[in-house]
Amino acid sequence: GGIGAVEHHSESPEALFAHVAGLKVVSPSNASDAYWMMQQAVQSDDPVIFFEPKRRYWDKGEVDTESIP
């Protein structure tokens, strides 16, 4: 998440969690990724941390819920 400024990297813990054994970390880049990653996270037997990039909150895009990517 965040705004991409170097001084704010300490507020983006994605890399820290990515190094935890047995933990899945996902961060979507668009609306379709978000939909499918959330579907897979809910169905996963493993723990999943779902990071929502703030800059994606205002993005709009088509999501095809029928065809799995």
N, CA, C and O of each residue as an XYZ file, in Angstrom:
276
protein
N       0.824     -1.189      0.000
C       0.000      0.000      0.000
C       0.858      1.238      0.000
O       2.034      1.183     -0.360
N       0.297      2.330      0.390
C       1.037      3.565      0.506
C       1.072      4.375     -0.769
O       0.332      4.115     -1.717
N       1.964      5.379     -0.770
C       2.016      6.313     -1.887
C       3.315      6.225     -2.674
O       3.507      6.992     -3.617
N       4.206      5.321     -2.318
C       5.423      5.112     -3.083
C       6.600      5.984     -2.693
O       7.643      5.914     -3.342
N       6.475      6.792     -1.671
C       7.586      7.631     -1.237
C       8.522      6.810     -0.345
O       8.067      6.021      0.483
N       9.824      7.003     -0.520
C      10.815      6.221      0.214
C      10.608      6.314      1.719
O      10.719      5.309      2.422
N      10.314      7.490      2.212
C      10.182      7.664      3.660
C       8.962      6.953      4.239
O       8.813      6.884      5.459
N       8.095      6.426      3.390
C       6.904      5.725      3.877
C       7.019      4.208      3.751
O       6.058      3.499      4.049
N       8.166      3.694      3.319
C       8.307      2.250      3.157
C       8.142      1.501      4.469
O       7.709      0.349      4.460
N       8.472      2.115      5.589
C       8.305      1.436      6.870
C       6.836      1.200      7.185
O       6.510      0.402      8.064
N       5.954      1.882      6.478
C       4.519      1.703      6.671
C       3.951      0.645      5.730
O       2.738      0.436      5.709
N       4.793     -0.022      4.960
C       4.371     -1.050      4.011
C       5.009     -2.384      4.408
O       6.117     -2.690      3.969
N       4.326     -3.177      5.230
C       4.925     -4.402      5.779
C       4.819     -5.632      4.880
O       5.038     -6.747      5.353
N       4.491     -5.463      3.603
C       4.297     -6.612      2.725
C       5.508     -7.538      2.706
O       5.352     -8.755      2.806
N       6.709     -6.983      2.581
C       7.920     -7.806      2.507
C       8.147     -8.577      3.801
O       8.583     -9.728      3.762
N       7.864     -7.975      4.925
C       8.013     -8.662      6.209
C       7.137     -9.907      6.248
O       7.614    -10.988      6.591
N       5.868     -9.766      5.902
C       4.956    -10.901      5.930
C       5.307    -11.941      4.867
O       5.068    -13.130      5.075
N       5.864    -11.520      3.744
C       6.227    -12.454      2.675
C       7.322    -13.422      3.112
O       7.485    -14.480      2.504
N       8.072    -13.078      4.152
C       9.147    -13.939      4.639
C       8.716    -14.831      5.798
O       9.558    -15.501      6.396
N       7.438    -14.856      6.126
C       6.929    -15.733      7.182
C       6.562    -17.074      6.554
O       5.730    -17.140      5.648
N       7.189    -18.141      7.042
C       6.946    -19.473      6.482
C       5.483    -19.873      6.645
O       4.897    -19.704      7.714
N       4.903    -20.403      5.572
C       3.535    -20.901      5.610
C       2.465    -19.848      5.425
O       1.277    -20.169      5.445
N       2.855    -18.606      5.248
C       1.899    -17.513      5.097
C       1.886    -17.050      3.645
O       2.942    -16.802      3.062
N       0.714    -16.934      3.068
C       0.584    -16.423      1.704
C       0.266    -14.935      1.771
O      -0.555    -14.503      2.580
N       0.916    -14.163      0.924
C       0.703    -12.720      0.870
C       0.284    -12.362     -0.546
O       0.972    -12.707     -1.507
N      -0.843    -11.669     -0.678
C      -1.317    -11.253     -1.997
C      -1.617     -9.763     -2.000
O      -2.020     -9.191     -0.987
N      -1.413     -9.147     -3.154
C      -1.683     -7.728     -3.335
C      -2.108     -7.516     -4.786
O      -1.267     -7.564     -5.684
N      -3.385     -7.286     -5.029
C      -3.885     -7.182     -6.399
C      -3.440     -5.899     -7.095
O      -3.203     -4.871     -6.461
N      -3.333     -5.993     -8.428
C      -2.953     -4.813     -9.204
C      -4.129     -4.214     -9.955
O      -4.021     -3.122    -10.512
N      -5.266     -4.930     -9.973
C      -6.455     -4.406    -10.648
C      -7.702     -5.082    -10.066
O      -7.593     -5.963     -9.213
N      -8.865     -4.671    -10.521
C     -10.125     -5.175     -9.966
C     -10.292     -6.672    -10.188
O     -10.769     -7.380     -9.301
N      -9.909     -7.156    -11.348
C     -10.033     -8.582    -11.642
C      -9.112     -9.408    -10.747
O      -9.519    -10.442    -10.216
N      -7.868     -8.948    -10.580
C      -6.950     -9.629     -9.665
C      -7.530     -9.679     -8.259
O      -7.476    -10.716     -7.598
N      -8.081     -8.566     -7.803
C      -8.641     -8.502     -6.455
C      -9.751     -9.528     -6.276
O      -9.798    -10.223     -5.261
N     -10.635     -9.626     -7.247
C     -11.749    -10.572     -7.162
C     -11.240    -12.009     -7.063
O     -11.641    -12.762     -6.175
N     -10.348    -12.378     -7.991
C      -9.893    -13.764     -8.030
C      -8.956    -14.103     -6.880
O      -8.989    -15.224     -6.372
N      -8.127    -13.165     -6.463
C      -7.250    -13.426     -5.320
C      -8.062    -13.613     -4.046
O      -7.729    -14.460     -3.217
N      -9.126    -12.830     -3.885
C      -9.974    -12.979     -2.703
C     -10.683    -14.329     -2.727
O     -10.789    -14.988     -1.692
N     -11.168    -14.748     -3.890
C     -11.815    -16.062     -4.006
C     -10.847    -17.174     -3.594
O     -11.214    -18.081     -2.846
N      -9.623    -17.097     -4.083
C      -8.631    -18.120     -3.768
C      -8.194    -18.054     -2.311
O      -7.939    -19.091     -1.698
N      -8.104    -16.855     -1.749
C      -7.721    -16.711     -0.346
C      -8.759    -17.340      0.578
O      -8.405    -18.003      1.553
N     -10.025    -17.135      0.276
C     -11.101    -17.698      1.105
C     -11.082    -19.223      1.043
O     -11.358    -19.886      2.043
N     -10.762    -19.779     -0.114
C     -10.770    -21.232     -0.289
C      -9.478    -21.906      0.180
O      -9.429    -23.131      0.294
N      -8.451    -21.131      0.448
C      -7.155    -21.694      0.826
C      -7.190    -22.272      2.236
O      -7.825    -21.718      3.134
N      -6.494    -23.395      2.417
C      -6.340    -23.977      3.749
C      -5.234    -23.282      4.530
O      -5.153    -23.417      5.751
N      -4.388    -22.544      3.834
C      -3.285    -21.825      4.465
C      -3.717    -20.412      4.835
O      -4.638    -19.866      4.227
N      -3.057    -19.811      5.835
C      -3.374    -18.417      6.165
C      -2.933    -17.483      5.038
O      -1.874    -17.668      4.439
N      -3.760    -16.482      4.760
C      -3.497    -15.533      3.677
C      -3.664    -14.111      4.206
O      -4.645    -13.801      4.883
N      -2.705    -13.260      3.893
C      -2.835    -11.829      4.181
C      -3.106    -11.143      2.852
O      -2.354    -11.302      1.890
N      -4.179    -10.384      2.814
C      -4.628     -9.720      1.590
C      -4.382     -8.225      1.742
O      -5.096     -7.545      2.479
N      -3.371     -7.714      1.046
C      -3.075     -6.283      1.097
C      -3.849     -5.568      0.002
O      -3.855     -5.999     -1.151
N      -4.492     -4.489      0.366
C      -5.253     -3.681     -0.584
C      -4.500     -2.380     -0.841
O      -4.490     -1.494      0.013
N      -3.877     -2.255     -1.996
C      -3.186     -0.999     -2.293
C      -4.176      0.173     -2.327
O      -5.177      0.118     -3.042
N      -3.903      1.213     -1.570
C      -4.815      2.364     -1.489
C      -5.085      2.989     -2.849
O      -6.193      3.455     -3.116
N      -4.074      3.000     -3.705
C      -4.266      3.637     -5.014
C      -5.250      2.866     -5.885
O      -5.727      3.412     -6.880
N      -5.568      1.632     -5.554
C      -6.533      0.836     -6.326
C      -7.985      1.112     -5.926
O      -8.901      0.699     -6.638
N      -8.210      1.791     -4.820
C      -9.580      2.040     -4.348
C     -10.413      2.808     -5.372
O     -11.627      2.615     -5.447
N      -9.786      3.665     -6.150
C     -10.532      4.493     -7.095
C     -10.462      3.977     -8.527
O     -11.075      4.555     -9.425
N      -9.724      2.899     -8.747
C      -9.651      2.311    -10.088
C     -10.953      1.591    -10.417
O     -11.588      1.000     -9.544
N     -11.332      1.649    -11.666
C     -12.510      0.925    -12.135
C     -12.070     -0.024    -13.232
O     -11.155      0.276    -13.999
N     -12.724     -1.165    -13.299
C     -12.377     -2.123    -14.336
C     -13.389     -3.237    -14.408
O     -14.147     -3.479    -13.469
N     -13.389     -3.908    -15.535
C     -14.280     -5.041    -15.743
C     -13.761     -6.251    -14.972
O     -12.555     -6.488    -14.897
N     -14.694     -7.012    -14.402
C     -14.340     -8.244    -13.714
C     -15.178     -9.364    -14.305
O     -16.403     -9.369    -14.186
N     -14.509    -10.307    -14.939
C     -15.193    -11.468    -15.500
C     -15.225    -12.548    -14.427
O     -14.207    -13.185    -14.157
N     -16.373    -12.754    -13.822
C     -16.495    -13.717    -12.728
C     -16.735    -15.138    -13.221
O     -16.844    -16.064    -12.418
N     -16.817    -15.314    -14.524
C     -17.096    -16.640    -15.086
C     -15.832    -17.408    -15.459
O     -15.731    -18.605    -15.189
N     -14.870    -16.729    -16.076
C     -13.675    -17.437    -16.536
C     -12.529    -17.240    -15.551
O     -12.117    -16.114    -15.270
N     -12.030    -18.338    -15.040
C     -10.931    -18.297    -14.081
C      -9.644    -17.945    -14.829
O      -9.349    -18.543    -15.864
N      -8.874    -16.980    -14.313
C      -7.644    -16.566    -15.014
C      -6.585    -17.653    -15.031
O      -5.503    -17.452    -15.582
